[in-house]
Amino acid sequence: MRRISTLSSFLHHHRIVPSSILFAPSIRSFHVSRASLLDINVDADFQKFEQLAEQGKVDEVIGVIEKDKQEGKITYKNAWRYIRGYALLKKEAEAEKLYHQFLEQVAPEDTVSLVFLHSAILNVYFNTQNSDKASKIYRQMPKVPKKNFEELLAQQQKK
């Protein structure tokens, strides 16, 4: 637990993105903050998904994820949402599988998507109290000052 609090204070002190988002207390605040950053309209279907995950309804959440996979709705741009669903359910293996599947699709220069994917899997490891894996992922995460990250987001929104 000490390692996580040290990581949290380091992120906050050095204003590395996503310090305020990374340790979000709930999936709703996590998604709302991400949605506002990316100008994503979180639709009613996804709000229902969030509520199911928050309530711990494992079968329903996994059903939504599987259905969206089959329909091709999950992309590397929104995979972090589904990974967070697994995080709340403490389904580490499933989250890792989804994370690795989409990590391979992200171009190394797409810093925004990399930060979002890494942040989502970090939340999984924090929820399952796996500080060793969290530290490993944190070291792989692109280190971007908050101002630069906001500029990257603005550029991505223009595309």
One Martini backbone bead per residue (centre of mass of N, CA, C, O) as a GRO file, in nm:
protein
  159
    1MET     BB    1   0.056   0.065  -0.017
    2ARG     BB    2   0.293   0.260  -0.016
    3ARG     BB    3   0.351   0.268  -0.320
    4ILE     BB    4   0.087   0.408  -0.403
    5SER     BB    5   0.118   0.669  -0.237
    6THR     BB    6   0.381   0.749  -0.374
    7LEU     BB    7   0.272   0.763  -0.660
    8SER     BB    8   0.058   0.974  -0.606
    9SER     BB    9   0.248   1.200  -0.504
   10PHE     BB   10   0.423   1.211  -0.755
   11LEU     BB   11   0.207   1.284  -0.958
   12HIS     BB   12   0.110   1.540  -0.816
   13HIS     BB   13   0.381   1.693  -0.792
   14HIS     BB   14   0.452   1.657  -1.122
   15ARG     BB   15   0.198   1.676  -1.304
   16ILE     BB   16   0.113   1.405  -1.414
   17VAL     BB   17  -0.052   1.249  -1.636
   18PRO     BB   18  -0.343   1.142  -1.453
   19SER     BB   19  -0.358   1.234  -1.145
   20SER     BB   20  -0.670   1.298  -1.102
   21ILE     BB   21  -0.773   1.031  -1.257
   22LEU     BB   22  -0.623   0.773  -1.157
   23PHE     BB   23  -0.776   0.801  -0.849
   24ALA     BB   24  -1.060   0.745  -0.887
   25PRO     BB   25  -1.338   0.660  -0.688
   26SER     BB   26  -1.502   0.618  -0.962
   27ILE     BB   27  -1.629   0.533  -1.263
   28ARG     BB   28  -1.783   0.790  -1.317
   29SER     BB   29  -1.556   0.999  -1.280
   30PHE     BB   30  -1.372   0.873  -1.485
   31HIS     BB   31  -1.559   0.904  -1.736
   32VAL     BB   32  -1.631   1.202  -1.718
   33SER     BB   33  -1.344   1.310  -1.738
   34ARG     BB   34  -1.276   1.177  -2.009
   35ALA     BB   35  -1.513   1.287  -2.175
   36SER     BB   36  -1.437   1.586  -2.142
   37LEU     BB   37  -1.153   1.568  -2.265
   38LEU     BB   38  -1.268   1.419  -2.548
   39ASP     BB   39  -1.559   1.490  -2.625
   40ILE     BB   40  -1.751   1.268  -2.506
   41ASN     BB   41  -2.053   1.103  -2.549
   42VAL     BB   42  -2.217   0.950  -2.302
   43ASP     BB   43  -2.425   0.715  -2.336
   44ALA     BB   44  -2.684   0.537  -2.211
   45ASP     BB   45  -2.553   0.258  -2.239
   46PHE     BB   46  -2.295   0.333  -2.075
   47GLN     BB   47  -2.433   0.418  -1.815
   48LYS     BB   48  -2.545   0.140  -1.758
   49PHE     BB   49  -2.274  -0.002  -1.741
   50GLU     BB   50  -2.167   0.156  -1.500
   51GLN     BB   51  -2.388   0.074  -1.300
   52LEU     BB   52  -2.337  -0.228  -1.310
   53ALA     BB   53  -2.042  -0.214  -1.213
   54GLU     BB   54  -2.097  -0.064  -0.943
   55GLN     BB   55  -2.297  -0.315  -0.852
   56GLY     BB   56  -2.156  -0.598  -0.942
   57LYS     BB   57  -2.274  -0.709  -1.228
   58VAL     BB   58  -2.114  -0.939  -1.390
   59ASP     BB   59  -2.290  -1.069  -1.615
   60GLU     BB   60  -2.384  -0.803  -1.745
   61VAL     BB   61  -2.109  -0.677  -1.811
   62ILE     BB   62  -1.997  -0.911  -1.979
   63GLY     BB   63  -2.228  -0.906  -2.184
   64VAL     BB   64  -2.168  -0.625  -2.297
   65ILE     BB   65  -1.880  -0.676  -2.387
   66GLU     BB   66  -1.937  -0.914  -2.579
   67LYS     BB   67  -2.136  -0.767  -2.761
   68ASP     BB   68  -1.942  -0.533  -2.846
   69LYS     BB   69  -1.734  -0.715  -2.973
   70GLN     BB   70  -1.918  -0.845  -3.192
   71GLU     BB   71  -2.000  -0.543  -3.304
   72GLY     BB   72  -1.730  -0.355  -3.297
   73LYS     BB   73  -1.723  -0.121  -3.055
   74ILE     BB   74  -1.434  -0.190  -2.980
   75THR     BB   75  -1.160   0.026  -2.926
   76TYR     BB   76  -0.870   0.192  -2.858
   77LYS     BB   77  -1.038   0.457  -2.776
   78ASN     BB   78  -1.255   0.279  -2.563
   79ALA     BB   79  -1.129   0.047  -2.383
   80TRP     BB   80  -1.104   0.185  -2.102
   81ARG     BB   81  -1.400   0.147  -2.020
   82TYR     BB   82  -1.395  -0.167  -2.002
   83ILE     BB   83  -1.160  -0.195  -1.810
   84ARG     BB   84  -1.306  -0.050  -1.577
   85GLY     BB   85  -1.522  -0.260  -1.542
   86TYR     BB   86  -1.320  -0.477  -1.454
   87ALA     BB   87  -1.207  -0.325  -1.213
   88LEU     BB   88  -1.463  -0.327  -1.036
   89LEU     BB   89  -1.469  -0.656  -1.057
   90LYS     BB   90  -1.179  -0.775  -1.035
   91LYS     BB   91  -1.081  -0.854  -1.353
   92GLU     BB   92  -0.772  -0.892  -1.442
   93ALA     BB   93  -0.745  -1.091  -1.685
   94GLU     BB   94  -0.953  -0.953  -1.872
   95ALA     BB   95  -0.822  -0.674  -1.877
   96GLU     BB   96  -0.547  -0.761  -1.990
   97LYS     BB   97  -0.648  -0.872  -2.256
   98LEU     BB   98  -0.770  -0.607  -2.361
   99TYR     BB   99  -0.521  -0.433  -2.333
  100HIS     BB  100  -0.331  -0.599  -2.525
  101GLN     BB  101  -0.508  -0.591  -2.776
  102PHE     BB  102  -0.497  -0.261  -2.798
  103LEU     BB  103  -0.199  -0.187  -2.763
  104GLU     BB  104  -0.110  -0.297  -3.048
  105GLN     BB  105  -0.287  -0.060  -3.206
  106VAL     BB  106  -0.110   0.157  -3.092
  107ALA     BB  107   0.059   0.417  -3.163
  108PRO     BB  108   0.342   0.551  -3.027
  109GLU     BB  109   0.239   0.861  -3.094
  110ASP     BB  110  -0.032   0.796  -2.922
  111THR     BB  111  -0.044   0.925  -2.622
  112VAL     BB  112  -0.336   0.940  -2.533
  113SER     BB  113  -0.410   0.637  -2.560
  114LEU     BB  114  -0.185   0.532  -2.378
  115VAL     BB  115  -0.268   0.674  -2.118
  116PHE     BB  116  -0.553   0.553  -2.099
  117LEU     BB  117  -0.477   0.254  -2.091
  118HIS     BB  118  -0.281   0.266  -1.852
  119SER     BB  119  -0.483   0.386  -1.648
  120ALA     BB  120  -0.688   0.157  -1.654
  121ILE     BB  121  -0.494  -0.073  -1.560
  122LEU     BB  122  -0.412   0.061  -1.299
  123ASN     BB  123  -0.693   0.044  -1.169
  124VAL     BB  124  -0.699  -0.257  -1.156
  125TYR     BB  125  -0.446  -0.292  -0.971
  126PHE     BB  126  -0.558  -0.123  -0.738
  127ASN     BB  127  -0.818  -0.297  -0.688
  128THR     BB  128  -0.621  -0.569  -0.657
  129GLN     BB  129  -0.349  -0.495  -0.516
  130ASN     BB  130  -0.113  -0.476  -0.763
  131SER     BB  131   0.178  -0.312  -0.729
  132ASP     BB  132   0.377  -0.444  -0.926
  133LYS     BB  133   0.215  -0.398  -1.189
  134ALA     BB  134   0.171  -0.096  -1.153
  135SER     BB  135   0.470  -0.016  -1.166
  136LYS     BB  136   0.526  -0.127  -1.447
  137ILE     BB  137   0.319   0.044  -1.602
  138TYR     BB  138   0.414   0.322  -1.511
  139ARG     BB  139   0.694   0.299  -1.654
  140GLN     BB  140   0.548   0.279  -1.951
  141MET     BB  141   0.432   0.543  -1.926
  142PRO     BB  142   0.381   0.832  -2.053
  143LYS     BB  143   0.550   1.137  -1.992
  144VAL     BB  144   0.322   1.410  -1.939
  145PRO     BB  145   0.258   1.710  -1.919
  146LYS     BB  146  -0.035   1.861  -1.878
  147LYS     BB  147  -0.014   2.076  -2.100
  148ASN     BB  148   0.068   1.884  -2.329
  149PHE     BB  149  -0.178   1.701  -2.309
  150GLU     BB  150  -0.389   1.918  -2.379
  151GLU     BB  151  -0.271   1.969  -2.662
  152LEU     BB  152  -0.312   1.683  -2.770
  153LEU     BB  153  -0.618   1.680  -2.738
  154ALA     BB  154  -0.677   1.918  -2.924
  155GLN     BB  155  -0.555   1.789  -3.177
  156GLN     BB  156  -0.737   1.536  -3.180
  157GLN     BB  157  -1.012   1.690  -3.206
  158LYS     BB  158  -0.945   1.813  -3.495
  159LYS     BB  159  -0.933   1.527  -3.656
   0.00000   0.00000   0.00000
